[in-house]
Each structure stands twice: as structure tokens, then as C-alpha cells.
């Protein structure tokens, strides 16, 4: 096993190293996504329109679900597998930008996943808008050598074309939805419909050719809809669809309550993490209650909740009033640009402190990564760029914590390092300064998207492997930097054993 970023700077991917082989897997001519490009922002406008003029996701989702049930999908939406009591599976989040960071994950994923029973994609399978013709380069090609089925839950980007591409790929080539009822003129819904982004004519014409890259019988998976449950060995994995705005409609909420009952241990997979960046986001359900209420209910026997959407790894072991510990995990580092971790303030939420909290990349590596990015973009490399040792030192000072990785040589915190850290939104202790709320921090970190400019390692990507037995689940976060050493032996950045008793 390679050294991890917690061990050495080389384990994090810094310094001279051999680049990995992942570029051999990539097609030629894939459009590079830049979230600074006005065309991309305009294409992805439906989330903003939904927040301004009302969210139509619930109604559209209900029509998709009704169509699948009419085609014979099980009404309880449970996929019943015949896995043994001991098996393993992968979780990969926010994958589909189609660039070097996504493909850099693949060699290590294939190595660690060679004996797994299946994989789950958690949120944002395809960027920027979930188009069917993007699945060739961003789903079928990168995972063509993964020999097991892949299930998925959609993220907000998959909903930007009303989920049509997602349903065709994962739900039995579902036919297009017939047009819904027309909104009354001069209403908010009518204004929304005038501006709504829809698939281009002929989208999906290359889909059949793309499917040949994952056509082996062992790779095939058909799921009952955009939300589902999988009974595998001793556990039930429950995947929910949080749509455009990170909420759950009443119909799906009622299903979630029903499918969560019973003593079988359960893992939630969601596109909207319930704990992230030091904050609790319980995920409201239309009509009352929250997803986290259901997860915490003792009779439902959840042991973990894994969410995508935020493009890094975080883990919060929350101890509940009844004595159980629930592992809340963010796992969105599967291929899209890296969301900063250095903006996360010192953690103190639901009894979880810095001593318990884990993240990848480490905050210091995140700050060093972003400082180099901003230095290149602003042509101020000498001023902006921090070494990993300088970044670790200023993080320790601002958060009042010890160094996460022992530096080779102690770094002095100077006015320049403090200024750069402040300009890049570095977190602080809760009792010092104002905390940026999650949407502000996310927008801040995305303003100069690394996915549009960073085509050389380290990428700080990751994926999860979960090993299930009747007694426990071992969850490991594996790193993917784009370097050869981490391809051959993907480092374990975090590991926890979750008892099922």
C-alpha cells in the first residue's frame, strides 16, 4: 500500500513523480468544461430557474416513476441481488466531467474494485447538463473495464435536461416522457417554461454505439427509477434522488419511510450530504420532516449516510442520543473539479470535533493546490503559490490545530502566507471571524474552477470501497492523484469499521 497524504508530501502527490497511465484511456477531442464559460452557465440555468419560479422536479420525477412502473418495474423499487453475506462494493461521486481528473481515478478504481460485486455512482453522473450523447466519453468509456454492474442516483446536473439521458442509460432505455400539462399564461410556471433548458434535437443518437463499451452480461444493471433500494448480502443500500435543489418530494419521502423500516442494517446514498463543511443539512421532505429524521430513527437501523455533490471527501462520526454512532460521509471526489477543504472551519458540530473529523484532501494540501492555481491564473506565482509546508503551517495557526502531516522542515508563517490564506477563504476557529455559509463557500471555491485549468497531478480525487460482512462494514477512502505510484497502489486516506450489531 502506498503512503498516504497523512504520511508524506510525496504520498499526497507533491514533488517529482511519474505521471500515471490514465491518459491512455482517454478519447481525443472531449470538450473541456469551464464554469467560467458563459455558455456553460447558460446551459445549466435550470437550477436557478427552479429556485426563482418554482421547482418542477417532483412532478417530473413522479411521471418517470409512473412510466417505469407501467413498464413492469417493482412498485417497492427494491433491487434484490444474490450476493453472499461477505461482499464488497464501490461508491464514486460526481464523476462525469470527462477530463483528466475523472480518468485519473480509473486505474486505481479498477485495481481496488476488481473483486467487487457492483458500484454506485452518487450524484452528477454527467456534466454539464446530463446530455445522453455525453455518456460515451464520460460514463461508458472510463468504466468499460469495470466488470460488474453500476447503479446510480442522479445529481442536480443530471436533472438539467429533465433526467432524460439518465433514465435512458440506467432505467431500461426508458422512452421520452410525453409533454406535461401546459402552464397557464403569465404565471411563474409559464415564465419558467419559456426559459427552461431542454435537450437539443437528436440528442442520444450516439448512445447505442456507446453502450457497446459496457455490453457484457456481467456489467448490465437495470434499476427501477431514479431512486431505489438494493438488498445485497446482510445490508440494504437506499439511494435517493434530491433533484435540482437538494430536496425530496412527498411521494419519494413516503417511499423512503416505508423502505427504511425493519431490522436490516442500511446505508443511505444521496446527492445531498447531510453533514458537510462543518454544518448539518438534514434535507427537507415536502410535507414535513427530513431525510435525517428517517436516518436517525432507531428502528430503521441506518449505520451510514453517504452523499455526493461536494467534490471532496469528509467524514463525521455522529454519536446519537441512543448511543449509536452514525457515519456521515461526503464522497464527491470521483472526477469533477476539487472543492476546497481549506475553507472548512474548525469542526464542532453534533459532538464531532477536529479530533474525530476526517477530510481529503487535507486542508493544507487544498490550500497549496488552490494557491498554485490562483498564482497561475493571476500571473502572480511568486506571491500566491504556497508550498505544502507553508500551507500546513498557516492552516494550523488559523484553526488552532496541530499539523496533520509532520513537515520535513518547519515552515515559518509570514505576512504573505497569512494574506494568501485569507484571500483564498481559509477557515478559522468558530470563535474567530465570520463563517461563510455553505453556498457562499461553494461559490467562492468554484469561482476559478480547477477542473477548467488543472490538467496535471496531483488531482486529489478519491473513491470508496466498502467491505461488508454480517458483523461489520469496513469503509475505506482511496486516493487518486494521477501519479503512477497511486495508480499501482491507491493509498488509503481514511478507514473506519462500522459494526452492524
N, C-alpha and C positions, 0 to 999 in steps of 0.2 A: 504494500500500500504506500502510495506517495505521501510525502509530508504535506500537511495542510497549511492554510494561511495562518492558522493559530500557532504553527511551529516555526516557520521561517518565511522570510520575504520571497525566497525562491519558490516555496510552496504556494504562495499567493499568485505567482506568475511574474514577479518583477525580475529585472536583470536579464542578462543574455540567456536565451534558451532556444531550443529548436522548435520551430513552428510545427504544429500538428499537420496531419494528413487530410483534415476535413475539407479543404478546398477541392480535392479530387472528386468529392461527392456533389459539388455544386453545378447547376446548369449555367450556361452562358446567357448573359443579357437579362437577368432578373432586375426589374425596376427597383432602385434603392428608395426606401421610404424616408422622407424627411418631414417631420412635423412642423418645420418652418415654411414648408411649401404651401402657399395659399390654396392650391388645387387640392391637396390632401385634406386640409381643414374644411374646405367646402364640401368635398365628398363625404366627410364624416360628420356632417352637420345635424344628423337626426337626433343625436343625444341632446344637443342644445334646443332643438325644436320641441322635443318631448318635455323638457323642463320648462319651457316657456308656454306651450299651448296645450299641455296635457299629454300623458304617456299612453300610447295605444297598444303597448306591448302585451298587456294582459289579454285583451280581446283577440289579438292576432295569435298569441300562444294557444288560447282556447280553441281556435279554429284549426290550428295544426294538430292539436291533440285529438280533436274530434275526427279529423281526417284519418289519423293513424289508427284510431280505434275502429273506425268503419272498415279499414283495410285488414283488420284482424289482430292488431297489437293488443296485448293483455291489458285489461282495464286497470289492474293494480300497478302496471308499469314496472314489474319486477322481472329482471333477467335472472333466471335460475341456472347456475352453472354446476358442473360436477367436479369442481376442484376438491382435492383431498384436504384433510384437516391442517396440513402444513403446505403452504404455497407462498409465492411472492408475487408482487405486482409493482408497477412503476406509476408515479404521478409526475406529470410535466405540465407547467403552467405558462400561458401567454407565449406561445411558440412562434406564430406564423408571420414573421417579417420577411423570411426568405433570404436573408443576408448571411454574412459570415458568423455573427453571434449565434444564430439558430443552428447552422450546420456544425459549428464548433462543439455543440452538445452531443452530436450524434455518435461519434466513435466511442466515447465513454459510456453513453447510454446503451449502446449495443453490447459492449463488453459486460457491464453490470446487469444488463437485462436479458442476457442470453438464455437464462433458465426461468424467466418469469412467466406467469400464466397469462397476463394481459397488462395493458397500460391504460391510464386515464389521463386525458387532456383536460386541464382545469382552467377554462376561460380563454377567450381570444385565440381561437384556432387559426384564424386568417385575418391579417391586416392588409389594407386599412379598413375595408368595409365588408369583408366576408364573401367576396365575389366567387362564384362557382369556378371560374376559369383560373383563379389563383391557387386552387387546391393542388394542381400538378406540381408546381415548384415549392410549395410551402407546406404540403402535407404528404402526398403520395411519394414524392421523390426522397425527401430526407428520411422517411421511416420505411422505405421499401424493404430494407434488410431486417427489420424487426419482425420476427416470425410469428408473433401472437396477435390476437385481436386488440384493437384500440377503440375505447369508448370515449365519449367527450361530453362536456357541458359547454354551452355557448357563453361567450362573454359579450360585453356591450358592442364590440366591433363586429361580431358575427351577426348582430341584430341590425346593423346599419343598412342592410338590404332585406329586412324583414325575415331573416333566417332562412331564406330560400336555398342558398348554397349548402348550409349546414344540414338541412333536412334531406337534401338530395344525397349527400355523402354518407351520413350516419344513420339515416332512418329509412332504409329500404328504397332509395330513389323516389322519395315522396314527390308526387306531381305538384305543380304550382297551385297555390291557393286561388280559388276564384275570387274576383273582386268583392270586397266587403261593401257594406251599405254606404251610400254616399252621404257625407255630412251636409247639414243644412247650410245654405249660403250665409256668409257674414258671421259665422261662429268661429270660435277658436280652433275647433277641429277642421273647419274649412280652410282657414288660413294655414294651418299646419300641412294640410294635404297639398296646397299649392306649392309649397317649398320642399316637400318631402323628397329625399333621395331614393331613387328606385334603380333596380338593375338595368344595365344597358341592354339593348336589343341583342339577342343571340348569346347572352352570357350562358356559359355551360357547354358550349359547342365542343370544347376540347376535353370535357370531363371523362368521356368513355375511354379515350386514349390514356388519360392519366390513371384511370383505375387499373390498367394492366400492370402498373408497378407494384400494386399490393393485391394480387388476384389469387394467391394461393389459398386453398380451403382453410388452412390454419390461421390465416390473417383476417378472415371475414368476421364481421360483427354487425348485427342489426339491432339497434336499440329502439324502444317503443316511442320515444319522443325526446324533446329537449331536456326533460327531467326524468329520472329513473332511479331504480334501486337494483343492486347486484347482490345476490346471495352467493357467496363464494366461501367454501370451507366453513369455518365457525363464525364468520362475520357477515354483516350486511353493510354494503357501501351505498350511501344515499347521495345522489347527485342532484342539485337543484339549479334552476335557471333564474338568475336575478336580473335578466333583461337589460334594458338600456340604462336604468337609473339605480340599480342595486337594490331592488325591492322584489317582493313576492306577492303575486295576486292571490285573491281569496281561494280560488279553486285549487291552485297548487299548494297553498297553505293547508287546506283541509286534507289533501293527499299526504302532505308531509307529516301531519299529526297522526294519520292512520298508519302509514308505513313505518313510523318510528316506534310504534307500540311493541311490547314483547321483550323477553329477556335476552335476545340475541345481541351480542356486542355490535356497536355501529360506529361507522366513520362517516362524517359529513364531508362532501366535496362541494364547494360553492365558488361562484365567480366573484363574490364579495366577502373578503376575510372579516371575521368577527372581532378580532383584535389585530391592530396594525398600527405601526408607528407610535406605540405607546398609548393608544386610545382604544376605547371599546365602541364598536359599531354593530349593534345587535341585529340589524337587518329587519326592518318593519314588514309585517304581513298586512295586506289590505283587509280591513275589517277588525283589526286588533291583534295584539300580541306580536312577538318577534320570533325569528328563527332561533335566536339564542335561548329564548324561553324553552323551546322544544328540546334543544340540545342539552340543557341543564337539568331537565326533568329526570329525577332518579329512575323512574320506571321505564325510561326509554333506553337507558344503558349506552349512551354515547361515550366513547373514550377519546375521540379526537375530532377536530373540525379543521379542514384544510381548505384554504382559499387562494385563488389566483388574483389577477387584476393588478397588483403591485409587483413590480418586476425585480424582486429580490427574495431572500429567504429570511423569515423571522419565526421565532417560536416563543410562546408564552404558556408556561405550565400553571394554569389557574386552579388553585385549591378551592373547592366549593364548600358550602356550609355543612354538607353531609359527610365531609371527609374525603370525597373523591377528588382526584386531580385530573382535569381535562387538558389535553394538549391542543392549544390553538396555534395553527401553523399558517404562515404565508409562504406560498410556493409558486411564485410567478416568474422565476428566473430561467425559463426554458428557451428563450430565443430573442425576445424583443429587447429594446434598449434598457439599460440598467437604471432603475430608480435608485436614487441616492439613499444610503443608510446613514450617512454622516449628519443628515438633517433630523434624525430621530433624537429627541431629547433624552436625558437620563430617565430610565424607565421606572415608573412607580404607579402601577395600575392593577387593580383587583388582587392586591397582595403580591404581585410579581415585581421584583426589583432587578437591578442590574446583575445581581448575583445569579438570578435564575434565567434571565433573558439571553437569547442567542440570535445572532444575525449573520448573514453572509451576503455581500462582502462585509468584512469588518469595517467599522466606521472610518478608521484611519486609511484603509485601502480605498474606500469610497471617496474620501476627501482627496487623496493623492490622484485618483483616477480623474475626478472632475476638475481638479486644478490643472492637470495636463491638458485636458480637453479645452477648457476656457483659455488657457495660455495659447494654444494653437489658434483658436478661433479669433481671439482678440489680438493676436500677434504680440503678446506680452509674455512670452515663455519664461524669460528670466525672472520676471516679477511674480507671475501667477503660479508657476509649477512648483509643487512641494514634493520632496522625497517622501517615501512611505514612513521613514523615521520621524521626519518633521510633522507629518500629518498625525501620526500616532501620538506624538508628544502634545500637540495642541488640543487634540480630542481629549486626552487625559486631563489636561488643565481645565478645559471648559466644562466637562461633565463631572469633574471631581472623582475620577476613577483611575485605577492603576492601568498600566499599559497592557493591552490584550495580547500582544506579542512582544516578547523581550527583544528590544532592538540590539543590533550588533554593536553600535556605538551610540551613546546617549546624544540626543538632539536637543539643541537649545531652542526654546520658544522665543521668537523675536517679534518685534512690532509687525514685520512683514507677514509672518505666518499667522499672527492673530488677525491681521486685516484681511488676508485672503480667506481664512476660515470664516470670518464674519460675513464677507461678501458672498460666500457660497452657501450661506444659510446653515452653518453648522449648529447642531443642537446645543442646549445648555442644561444646567440643572433646573428643575421646575421652579425653584425659588429665585432664579435669576433671569430677568428679562421676560419678554413676551413670547409665548409659544405660538408658532404658526399652526393653524388648523390644517387637517389633512388635505383638503382640496387645494389650499394655498401652497403647501409644501410640495404636493404632487405637480402643480403647475410650475412652481419655481424650478423643480428638478428637471422638468420636461422642456423648459424654455429653449435650451440648447441641447436637443436630443442627441445622446451619444450614438443612438442607432443610425443617425444620418451622417456620422463623421468618423466613427471608430471602426476601422477595418483591420486592426492588428491587435494581438493579445497584449495584456490579459483582458478577457471579456467579463469575468466574474459571473458566469452563468451557472445554473445548477439544476438538478433533478432529484426526486426522491425514490428510494427503494424501500418497500415495506415487506418484511418477512413475517408471515402470520403463522402462529401455532395455536393449539387450543388454550395454552396458558398465557400467551403474551404476543404483542406485536413489536418488532424491532424496526424503528424508523430511522433511516439514515439519509442525510443530505449530502449528495456527492457534487463536487465542484467540477466545472468545465471552464478552463481558462483559454483554450485554443492552443496551448503548448503541447508538444508531443508527450512529455512526461505525464501530464494529467490525462491524456488520452489513453495511454497504456495502462495506467493505474489511477483511476479517478479518486482524488483524496476525499476522505470523509470529513466534512466540515462540522457536522453535528450528528449526534446519535442519542437516541433515547429508547428505553424499553418501557412499553405501556402494558401493564398487567391487564388481563381480561377477567380475572376472577371477581 
